[in-house]
Every structure is written in C-alpha cells, then in structure tokens.
C-alpha cells in the first residue's frame, strides 16, 4: 500500500514538474513561430484585406522594386518614426529576405504594438511567388 502511494506521488510529481510545463512551452514556441513567420501567400491575402504592410528595407532597395501596398520606413529609422505606424491594426513587416523584418517586429513589440508579424522570405520571396511589384 505504501509503495502504491509512493508511485502515485511520483507520477503526480512527474506530471506537474515535467510534462505539463513542457507542453506549455511547446505550445508557446509553436505560436511564436507562426507569429514571426507569415508566408508571402498569406501576406498577399491579408494585404487585400487591409493589413498594414511595413517595408523596412533601405531607400535604395525600395527604389529597385517595391510592393505597391507597402509603406517604407527603413529599419534604421523605425524607432524614430514609430508614430507613423497605425495603432490597432495587424502589421506585417517585410525586408529583402526575412531577417531584418524580425528586428522590425521586435522594435514594434517593444513599442507596444501587439498584432505584428514578419513576412518569411521578404521581398525576394514575394517576387519569386509572382506577386505584383513596381
């Protein structure tokens, strides 16, 4: 009887200390990975629904080609121009290849914006997918 109580206590300890927290961490990691990586196809669909598309590439990159619905605020200027970002709307940040947009997402999250995503693959992936550019 005493061994059974000990075994039940051990099982409960394992559930509370290892399995449940691990499950919560995995669920959190999955939600973050989707939050920080929206495909160009999903971005294209959301842009047609009015999402704010923020391009954080340089002016030179923008001059070489742009997504018509995007608003340019180069990453180096984003913190100083944060008041140009609309509040209360979903924001997708894009760059050339998908790395600088993650920095842009961090800046916006630190500034209090909540519904912020990065576009996977950036402008290069947008072009590769055959979506409109100017």
Rosetta silent file (secondary structure, phi, psi, omega in degrees, C-alpha in Angstrom):
SEQUENCE: XXXXXXXXXXXXXXXXXXXXXXXXXXXXXXXXXXXXXXXXXXXXXXXXXXXXXXXXXXXXXXXXXXXXXXXXXXXXXXXXXXXXXXXXXXXXXXXXXXXXXXXXXXXXXXXXXXXXXXXXXXXXXXXXXXXXXX
SCORE:     score description
SCORE:     0.000 S_00000001
   1 L     0.000  -42.839 -179.593    0.000    0.000    0.000 S_00000001
   2 H   -65.225  -39.020  178.269    2.807    2.379    0.911 S_00000001
   3 H   -65.032  -35.744  178.892    4.600    1.629   -2.387 S_00000001
   4 H   -65.684  -42.417  177.894    1.415    2.388   -4.330 S_00000001
   5 H   -63.840  -40.119  178.634    1.108    5.812   -2.640 S_00000001
   6 H   -63.333  -43.853  178.936    4.752    6.473   -3.372 S_00000001
   7 H   -64.066  -43.755  177.987    4.275    5.513   -7.012 S_00000001
   8 H   -62.756  -40.210  177.465    1.162    7.704   -7.330 S_00000001
   9 H   -63.870  -40.565  178.528    3.057   10.602   -5.753 S_00000001
  10 H   -65.073  -42.586  178.328    5.953   10.105   -8.162 S_00000001
  11 H   -62.517  -44.702  178.697    3.604   10.045  -11.158 S_00000001
  12 H   -61.659  -42.686  178.263    1.905   13.226   -9.961 S_00000001
  13 H   -60.346  -45.502 -179.855    5.285   14.898   -9.465 S_00000001
  14 H   -61.846  -42.990  178.352    6.390   13.974  -12.997 S_00000001
  15 H   -61.078  -47.224 -176.254    3.146   15.322  -14.455 S_00000001
  16 H   -73.886  -35.063 -173.302    3.361   18.595  -12.569 S_00000001
  17 H   -92.107  -26.617 -171.625    7.086   19.180  -12.863 S_00000001
  18 H  -121.102  -57.577 -169.959    7.944   17.898  -16.318 S_00000001
  19 H   -70.342  -50.031 -176.477    5.158   17.011  -18.715 S_00000001
  20 H   -64.952  -50.146  176.929    2.702   19.880  -18.211 S_00000001
  21 H   -59.577  -37.124  177.896    5.296   22.713  -18.267 S_00000001
  22 H   -62.579  -40.334  178.197    6.930   21.074  -21.298 S_00000001
  23 H   -64.803  -40.924  178.452    3.615   21.005  -23.128 S_00000001
  24 H   -64.878  -39.617  179.461    3.022   24.668  -22.369 S_00000001
  25 H   -64.513  -42.793  179.408    6.498   25.577  -23.635 S_00000001
  26 H   -62.685  -44.238  179.359    5.932   23.654  -26.885 S_00000001
  27 H   -62.083  -40.228  178.221    2.561   25.365  -27.426 S_00000001
  28 H   -64.451  -44.204 -179.943    4.188   28.745  -26.797 S_00000001
  29 H   -63.142  -38.243  179.364    7.029   28.021  -29.213 S_00000001
  30 H   -66.270  -41.347 -179.544    4.561   26.952  -31.903 S_00000001
  31 H   -67.772  -37.141  178.172    2.525   30.136  -31.564 S_00000001
  32 H   -66.870  -38.230 -177.750    5.685   32.279  -31.699 S_00000001
  33 H   -66.446  -36.152  177.808    6.989   30.526  -34.786 S_00000001
  34 H   -73.948  -35.777  179.527    3.762   31.241  -36.673 S_00000001
  35 H   -62.295  -37.413 -175.372    3.669   34.811  -35.326 S_00000001
  36 L   -98.826   18.218  178.087    7.156   35.528  -36.592 S_00000001
  37 L  -159.163   84.789  176.099    6.803   33.906  -39.972 S_00000001
  38 E   -95.303  135.483 -179.665    3.863   34.537  -42.274 S_00000001
  39 L   -67.676  161.374  177.013    4.261   33.259  -45.821 S_00000001
  40 H   -65.845  -31.448  178.134    4.167   35.621  -48.790 S_00000001
  41 H   -64.893  -44.947  177.470    0.973   33.894  -49.907 S_00000001
  42 H   -66.552  -39.633  177.080   -0.719   34.637  -46.580 S_00000001
  43 H   -60.662  -45.934  179.480    0.676   38.181  -46.653 S_00000001
  44 H   -57.079  -44.132  179.106   -0.727   38.702  -50.148 S_00000001
  45 H   -64.438  -44.634 -177.970   -4.152   37.566  -48.949 S_00000001
  46 H   -68.976  -33.474  177.436   -4.011   39.772  -45.836 S_00000001
  47 H   -61.943  -39.154  178.765   -2.855   42.832  -47.788 S_00000001
  48 H   -67.544  -16.633  177.394   -6.008   42.566  -49.889 S_00000001
  49 L   -97.554    2.868  173.847   -7.940   42.656  -46.591 S_00000001
  50 L    98.991   14.774  176.033   -6.249   45.869  -45.442 S_00000001
  51 L   -64.063  151.324  177.286   -3.364   44.755  -43.250 S_00000001
  52 E   -85.258  116.841 -179.169   -0.604   47.366  -42.779 S_00000001
  53 E  -102.226  114.223 -177.206    2.452   46.182  -44.716 S_00000001
  54 E  -105.254  121.509  177.811    5.652   47.796  -43.449 S_00000001
  55 E   -99.415  119.673 -177.727    8.792   47.576  -45.592 S_00000001
  56 L  -104.570   16.939  177.040   11.954   48.093  -43.520 S_00000001
  57 L   -72.030  172.667  177.722   14.422   47.849  -46.426 S_00000001
  58 L   -74.542  163.477  176.761   16.676   50.738  -47.361 S_00000001
  59 H   -59.225  -38.375 -179.417   15.567   53.507  -49.717 S_00000001
  60 H   -62.972  -44.259  177.348   17.959   52.088  -52.334 S_00000001
  61 H   -64.102  -41.335  178.882   16.352   48.637  -52.163 S_00000001
  62 H   -59.848  -42.645 -179.438   12.895   50.237  -52.308 S_00000001
  63 H   -64.475  -25.501  178.468   13.903   52.180  -55.423 S_00000001
  64 H   -79.260  -16.142  179.293   14.870   48.880  -57.109 S_00000001
  65 L   163.021  144.780 -175.967   11.380   47.449  -56.583 S_00000001
  66 L  -147.599  158.338  171.544    8.506   47.599  -54.135 S_00000001
  67 L   -85.528  123.017 -172.900    5.222   46.018  -53.138 S_00000001
  68 L   -52.393  -36.754 -176.169    2.584   48.606  -54.125 S_00000001
  69 L   -83.277   -7.982 -174.961    0.649   48.402  -50.829 S_00000001
  70 L   -77.875  153.115  174.003    3.762   48.629  -48.624 S_00000001
  71 E  -113.127  128.912 -178.778    4.872   51.655  -46.628 S_00000001
  72 E   -89.315  121.942  165.018    8.616   52.268  -46.435 S_00000001
  73 L  -139.092  101.337 -178.300   10.233   53.047  -43.110 S_00000001
  74 L   -54.280  144.565 -176.673   13.838   51.827  -43.209 S_00000001
  75 H   -52.285  -40.216 -178.680   14.822   49.755  -40.191 S_00000001
  76 H   -63.533  -20.130 -178.225   17.453   52.315  -39.164 S_00000001
  77 H  -105.568   -6.984 -169.723   14.678   54.954  -38.895 S_00000001
  78 H   -58.184  -47.828 -178.193   11.882   52.836  -37.413 S_00000001
  79 H   -59.769  -36.687 -179.415   12.318   53.736  -33.737 S_00000001
  80 H   -79.659  -15.034 -177.521   12.307   57.474  -34.576 S_00000001
  81 H  -117.272   21.513 -175.374    9.277   57.154  -36.870 S_00000001
  82 H   -58.995  -27.646  179.884    7.200   54.803  -34.734 S_00000001
  83 H   -69.165  -10.334  177.425    4.373   57.372  -34.616 S_00000001
  84 H   -85.107   -6.360 -179.434    3.795   56.756  -38.352 S_00000001
  85 L   -89.700  127.317 -179.962    2.644   53.194  -37.647 S_00000001
  86 L   -69.201  143.290  179.529   -1.130   52.883  -37.226 S_00000001
  87 L   -94.688  148.758  174.984   -2.318   51.504  -33.912 S_00000001
  88 L    82.579   11.811  177.311   -4.968   48.830  -33.596 S_00000001
  89 L  -124.600  159.439  175.276   -4.329   47.110  -36.928 S_00000001
  90 L   -72.848  136.903 -178.032   -2.476   43.982  -37.908 S_00000001
  91 E  -122.225  131.407  172.072    1.059   44.776  -39.095 S_00000001
  92 E  -116.014  126.694 -178.996    3.250   42.638  -41.329 S_00000001
  93 E  -101.761  133.380  178.341    6.898   43.652  -41.532 S_00000001
  94 E  -128.440  156.756  175.394    8.917   42.796  -44.634 S_00000001
  95 L  -141.999 -154.563 -179.703   12.524   43.265  -45.735 S_00000001
  96 L   -74.165  -45.364 -173.688   14.689   41.839  -48.512 S_00000001
  97 L  -131.226   -5.038  176.217   14.991   38.267  -47.273 S_00000001
  98 L   112.699   -3.692 -177.972   13.193   37.966  -43.933 S_00000001
  99 L   -91.421  -48.539 -179.637   15.904   38.695  -41.345 S_00000001
 100 H   -66.491  -27.115  178.529   15.696   42.455  -40.796 S_00000001
 101 H   -63.190  -31.620  176.393   11.927   42.187  -40.604 S_00000001
 102 H   -64.772  -36.810  174.854   12.362   40.196  -37.385 S_00000001
 103 H   -64.265  -40.760  177.450   14.270   43.159  -35.937 S_00000001
 104 H   -62.147  -41.175  176.873   11.412   45.386  -37.041 S_00000001
 105 H   -59.849  -45.543  179.268    8.923   43.104  -35.308 S_00000001
 106 H   -59.813  -43.374  179.327   10.951   43.349  -32.086 S_00000001
 107 H   -60.719  -44.789 -178.857   11.017   47.151  -32.282 S_00000001
 108 H   -67.956  -40.627  177.342    7.254   47.297  -32.780 S_00000001
 109 H   -63.304  -42.070  178.010    6.548   44.818  -29.986 S_00000001
 110 H   -63.506  -28.283  179.907    8.814   46.802  -27.640 S_00000001
 111 L   -84.248   -1.390  175.590    6.874   49.943  -28.596 S_00000001
 112 L   102.757    1.142  176.362    3.609   48.306  -27.520 S_00000001
 113 L   -75.725  141.934 -174.120    2.186   47.075  -30.809 S_00000001
 114 L  -108.862  -34.601 -172.299    0.575   43.689  -30.382 S_00000001
 115 L  -103.382   71.338 -170.944   -0.528   42.223  -33.704 S_00000001
 116 E  -122.917  134.816 -178.161    2.827   42.176  -35.516 S_00000001
 117 E  -135.923  158.703  174.675    4.214   39.550  -37.881 S_00000001
 118 E  -107.977  140.531  177.134    7.240   39.049  -40.120 S_00000001
 119 E   -87.690  119.694  179.571    6.916   38.005  -43.753 S_00000001
 120 L   -62.877  134.805  173.548    9.011   34.901  -44.445 S_00000001
 121 L    81.683  -12.836  175.544   11.499   35.254  -47.283 S_00000001
 122 H    59.787 -158.727 -176.810   10.966   39.000  -47.698 S_00000001
 123 H   -58.481  -37.693 -179.978   10.762   40.864  -50.986 S_00000001
 124 H   -58.877  -42.287  179.895   12.801   38.190  -52.774 S_00000001
 125 H   -71.012  -34.806  177.251   10.185   35.562  -51.943 S_00000001
 126 H   -59.818  -47.789  179.554    7.372   37.967  -52.925 S_00000001
 127 H   -63.502  -46.356 -179.670    8.954   38.398  -56.379 S_00000001
 128 H   -58.032  -35.076  179.705    9.610   34.660  -56.684 S_00000001
 129 L   -74.849  -11.458  176.899    5.915   33.982  -55.967 S_00000001
 130 L    85.754   16.498  177.960    4.985   36.221  -58.903 S_00000001
 131 L   -78.668  159.624 -174.677    3.045   38.859  -56.957 S_00000001
 132 L   -60.194  135.758  172.658    2.809   42.429  -58.214 S_00000001
 133 L  -136.089  157.651  176.404    5.815   44.719  -57.815 S_00000001
 134 L  -118.016    0.000    0.000    6.557   48.206  -59.060 S_00000001
